Amino acid sequence: MKTLLLPALLLLIMMPSARSQTPERAATALLAELGPEKSAKMTASFDAEERTNWHFVPKDRFGIRLKEMTAQQQKQAFALINLCLSAEGARKAKGVVALESILREVEKRPINDTYRDSGNFYFAVFGKPDGKAPWGLRMEGHHVSLNFTIYKGQVLSAAPGFLGANPAIVPEGPAKGHQLLKEETTLAFALVNGLSASQEQAAVVSGKAPADIITGNKRNAWQLEPPGIAWQDLKPAQQRQLRELIDVYIGRYTRLMKDILWKEIESAGFVNIRFAWAGGKVWGEGHYYRIQGPTFLIEYDNTQNNGNHVHSVFRELKNDFGDDALKEHYKTAHH
């Protein structure tokens, strides 16, 4: 398979961005650089229904696409998103973009195909990023939906946060063997395959994996049943493995956001965390897992394309799109 070289621009924007400015400043600078016409395509009110209309399949979306931006504008758009992500999170988000060109070749589509197109990733701003009120930021396209609610430079919510990979492991070409979401997979396999027979009986909730993540692109996520094995029924080493796996997901975000999410998880109690598995327990067999507690839900599914197509999502059960944080903000603001 002949693999196209990624444009120099894409390689450039995959570099980590400087974190010297706030999201408000970066968003304001991007909108100014875009100019009135392009900015209008990228902005909507904070209360618009579109802000919570998220998805991760290839489709037309609200916002401005990478292919509609100049090189400078693309660089600024990624720099803005990077302010809400860790270096690892930024690497994975940009990696999803890069995979579209590889997927186009895997599927043997023509070079001018626009269905698998690394330019079809959209950026959108909801509300005014002026520091006076909460606002929203979204990067979305095939296999990525990153949704941030922000106020005065602080990320109030980083969910829903979806990342996928197809191919999960690149089968051929110069990028052969590349596995974008490797930790999400290998750590989970290590955990489930290390369970005792009795632990496995509690953890494995089905011999067949669901066709996709169960909560899909629903506005609100929920606790799923059956819940799987309880934290306290894991040995200390297994608990450390589970904690490391959770950390992979919340480690996609800034250190401050990661610390906030861990404090919420700890306050809700590790004893309330559950791990569930469905499907095969080796690569190539369709498999699925979820990790959930009172404050969060993680889902991972790999069933499509002969078990080489990963979907993964992090949800804040009470705070997707900043629901809880906004209630507290408006309550305080009105006093």
C-alpha positions in Angstrom: 0.0 0.0 0.0 1.4 3.4 -1.0 1.0 5.8 1.9 0.7 9.5 1.2 3.0 11.8 3.0 1.2 14.0 5.4 1.3 17.7 4.5 4.1 19.6 6.3 1.3 21.8 7.8 -0.3 18.8 9.5 3.1 17.8 11.0 3.6 21.3 12.2 0.3 21.6 13.9 0.9 18.2 15.6 3.6 19.9 17.6 2.7 20.8 21.3 1.5 24.3 21.7 2.8 26.9 24.1 0.6 27.3 27.2 1.5 30.9 27.8 -1.9 32.3 27.1 -5.5 31.6 28.2 -8.2 30.0 26.1 -10.0 33.3 26.0 -7.0 35.1 24.5 -6.3 32.3 22.1 -10.0 32.1 20.9 -10.2 35.9 20.5 -6.9 35.9 18.5 -8.2 33.0 16.3 -11.5 34.8 15.6 -9.7 38.0 14.7 -7.4 36.1 12.3 -10.3 34.3 10.7 -12.1 37.6 10.0 -15.9 38.3 10.1 -17.1 35.8 7.4 -15.2 32.8 8.7 -15.8 33.7 12.3 -19.5 33.7 11.7 -19.3 30.1 10.5 -17.5 29.1 13.7 -19.6 30.9 16.4 -23.0 30.4 18.0 -24.6 31.4 21.2 -23.7 29.5 24.4 -27.3 28.5 24.8 -27.6 27.2 21.3 -28.8 23.5 21.1 -25.9 22.9 18.8 -23.5 23.2 21.7 -24.7 19.8 23.0 -25.3 18.2 19.6 -22.2 16.1 19.5 -21.2 13.1 17.4 -18.1 11.1 16.3 -19.1 9.7 12.8 -18.2 11.3 9.5 -20.8 13.9 8.8 -21.3 17.6 8.1 -21.1 19.7 11.3 -21.4 23.2 12.6 -18.2 25.1 12.7 -15.3 25.8 10.4 -13.3 23.0 8.8 -9.5 22.8 8.8 -9.6 22.9 5.0 -11.3 26.3 5.1 -8.5 27.8 7.1 -5.1 29.1 6.2 -2.0 27.5 7.6 -1.8 30.2 10.3 -5.4 29.8 11.2 -5.0 26.0 11.5 -2.0 26.4 13.7 -4.0 28.8 16.0 -7.0 26.5 16.1 -4.9 23.6 17.3 -3.1 25.8 19.7 -6.4 26.8 21.2 -7.6 23.2 21.7 -4.2 22.3 23.1 -4.7 24.7 26.0 -7.4 22.4 27.2 -5.4 19.2 26.8 -2.2 17.6 28.1 0.6 17.0 25.6 -0.5 13.4 25.4 -4.1 14.4 24.8 -3.0 16.8 22.1 -0.9 14.1 20.5 -3.9 11.7 20.3 -6.3 14.4 19.0 -3.9 15.3 16.2 -3.3 11.6 15.7 -7.0 11.0 14.9 -6.7 13.7 12.2 -3.7 12.0 10.7 -5.4 8.6 10.7 -8.0 9.9 8.2 -5.4 9.9 5.4 -4.2 6.4 6.3 -7.8 5.2 6.4 -8.5 6.6 3.0 -5.6 4.4 1.7 -6.6 1.4 3.6 -10.1 1.6 2.1 -8.4 2.3 -1.3 -10.3 5.5 -1.9 -9.1 7.9 -4.6 -6.7 10.7 -3.6 -9.4 13.3 -4.1 -12.0 11.5 -1.9 -13.6 13.9 0.5 -15.3 11.3 2.8 -12.0 10.3 4.4 -10.4 13.7 4.5 -8.1 15.2 7.2 -9.5 18.6 6.3 -12.9 17.6 7.6 -12.4 18.5 11.2 -14.4 21.3 12.6 -13.8 23.9 15.3 -16.6 25.9 17.0 -16.9 28.5 19.7 -20.2 28.9 21.7 -20.7 32.2 23.5 -18.2 35.1 23.7 -14.7 34.2 25.0 -14.3 37.5 26.8 -14.1 36.3 30.3 -17.4 37.8 31.3 -19.5 34.6 31.1 -19.0 30.8 30.5 -18.4 29.8 26.9 -17.9 26.5 24.9 -15.2 25.2 22.7 -15.5 22.1 20.4 -13.2 20.2 18.1 -15.1 17.5 16.2 -14.9 15.2 13.2 -14.7 11.5 12.4 -13.5 9.8 15.6 -13.0 12.9 17.7 -15.4 15.1 19.8 -13.7 17.3 22.4 -16.1 19.5 24.3 -15.0 22.1 26.8 -16.9 24.5 28.9 -14.7 27.4 30.0 -14.9 30.4 32.3 -12.2 33.0 33.1 -9.5 30.7 31.8 -10.7 27.7 33.8 -12.0 24.6 32.1 -15.3 23.8 34.0 -15.9 20.6 32.1 -13.9 18.5 29.6 -16.7 16.1 28.6 -18.0 14.5 26.6 -14.5 13.6 25.4 -14.4 11.0 22.5 -11.4 9.6 20.7 -11.4 6.8 18.2 -8.9 5.0 15.9 -9.5 3.3 12.6 -7.3 1.4 11.9 -6.6 0.9 15.6 -3.3 -0.8 14.5 -2.2 0.3 11.0 -1.9 -2.9 9.0 0.6 -1.9 6.3 2.6 0.9 4.7 5.2 3.2 6.3 3.0 3.6 9.4 2.5 -0.2 9.9 2.1 -1.1 13.5 1.2 2.4 14.7 -1.4 2.1 17.5 -2.8 5.5 18.5 -4.8 4.4 21.5 -2.4 1.7 22.6 -2.5 2.3 26.4 -6.3 2.3 26.4 -6.1 -1.3 25.0 -3.1 -2.9 26.5 -3.7 -1.8 30.1 -7.3 -3.2 29.9 -6.2 -6.5 28.5 -3.6 -6.8 31.2 -6.2 -6.2 33.9 -8.9 -8.5 32.6 -6.5 -11.4 31.8 -5.0 -11.2 35.3 -8.3 -11.8 37.0 -9.0 -15.0 38.9 -11.8 -17.3 37.9 -14.2 -15.8 40.6 -13.2 -12.2 39.7 -13.7 -12.9 36.0 -17.2 -14.2 36.8 -18.1 -10.8 38.3 -16.2 -8.7 35.7 -17.2 -10.3 32.5 -20.8 -9.3 31.9 -21.3 -10.8 28.4 -19.5 -13.2 26.1 -20.2 -10.8 23.2 -19.2 -7.2 23.0 -21.8 -4.6 22.1 -21.6 -3.2 18.6 -20.5 0.2 19.9 -20.2 2.3 23.1 -23.6 2.0 24.8 -24.2 5.6 25.6 -23.5 6.6 22.0 -23.8 10.4 21.4 -26.6 10.8 24.0 -26.8 14.2 25.6 -26.5 12.7 29.1 -24.7 9.5 30.1 -25.8 7.2 32.9 -24.6 4.3 35.1 -24.7 1.1 33.1 -25.8 -2.3 34.1 -24.6 -4.8 35.0 -21.8 -2.9 36.7 -19.1 -5.5 36.8 -16.5 -6.2 39.5 -16.3 -3.8 42.4 -13.1 -2.0 43.4 -12.9 -3.8 46.8 -13.0 -7.2 45.1 -9.8 -6.4 43.2 -6.3 -7.1 44.8 -4.1 -4.1 45.5 -2.0 -4.7 42.3 -5.2 -4.9 40.3 -6.5 -1.7 41.8 -3.3 0.0 40.8 -3.8 -1.3 37.3 -7.4 0.0 37.2 -6.3 3.4 38.6 -3.6 3.6 35.9 -6.2 2.8 33.2 -8.5 5.6 34.5 -5.5 7.9 34.5 -5.0 7.3 30.8 -8.4 8.9 30.1 -8.3 11.8 32.4 -4.7 12.3 31.6 -5.8 13.5 28.2 -6.6 16.8 29.8 -4.5 19.5 31.5 -2.9 18.8 34.8 -5.3 21.0 36.6 -8.3 19.3 35.0 -6.9 15.9 35.8 -6.4 16.8 39.4 -10.0 18.1 39.7 -11.4 14.9 38.2 -9.3 12.7 40.5 -10.5 14.7 43.5 -14.1 14.1 42.4 -13.5 10.4 42.0 -11.7 10.1 45.4 -14.5 12.1 47.1 -17.1 9.9 45.7 -15.2 6.9 46.9 -13.0 4.3 45.2 -15.3 1.6 46.7 -18.0 2.8 44.3 -15.9 2.2 41.1 -16.7 -0.8 38.9 -15.0 -2.5 36.0 -16.9 -4.5 33.4 -15.8 -6.4 30.4 -17.6 -8.0 27.4 -16.4 -10.1 24.5 -13.0 -11.6 23.7 -9.9 -11.2 25.8 -7.3 -11.2 23.0 -6.6 -8.8 20.2 -8.6 -9.5 17.0 -11.7 -10.6 18.9 -14.4 -8.0 19.5 -14.1 -6.6 23.0 -15.6 -3.9 25.2 -15.1 -2.5 28.7 -16.4 0.2 30.9 -15.2 1.8 34.1 -17.7 3.8 36.2 -18.2 5.5 39.4 -20.7 8.1 40.8 -19.0 10.9 38.9 -17.7 9.4 35.7 -18.1 6.8 33.0 -15.5 5.4 30.6 -16.5 3.3 27.7 -14.2 1.5 25.2 -15.4 -0.6 22.3 -13.5 -2.5 19.6 -15.7 -4.6 17.5 -15.7 -3.2 13.9 -13.3 -4.1 11.1 -12.5 -7.5 12.6 -11.6 -5.9 16.0 -9.3 -3.2 14.6 -11.5 -0.1 15.1 -11.6 1.5 18.6 -14.1 3.9 20.1 -13.4 5.4 23.5 -15.2 8.1 25.6 -14.9 9.8 28.9 -18.2 11.2 30.4 -18.8 13.3 33.5 -22.1 11.9 34.7 -23.3 15.1 36.4 -21.1 17.6 34.6 -21.1 16.9 30.8 -21.1 20.3 29.0 -20.5 21.9 32.5 -24.0 21.1 33.8 -23.1 21.0 37.5 -20.4 23.7 37.3 -22.8 26.0 35.5 -25.6 25.5 38.0 -23.2 26.5 40.8 -21.9 29.4 38.8 -25.4 30.8 38.1 -26.5 30.2 41.6 -23.5 32.2 42.9 -23.8 34.9 40.3 -27.4 35.6 41.3 -26.4 36.2 44.9 
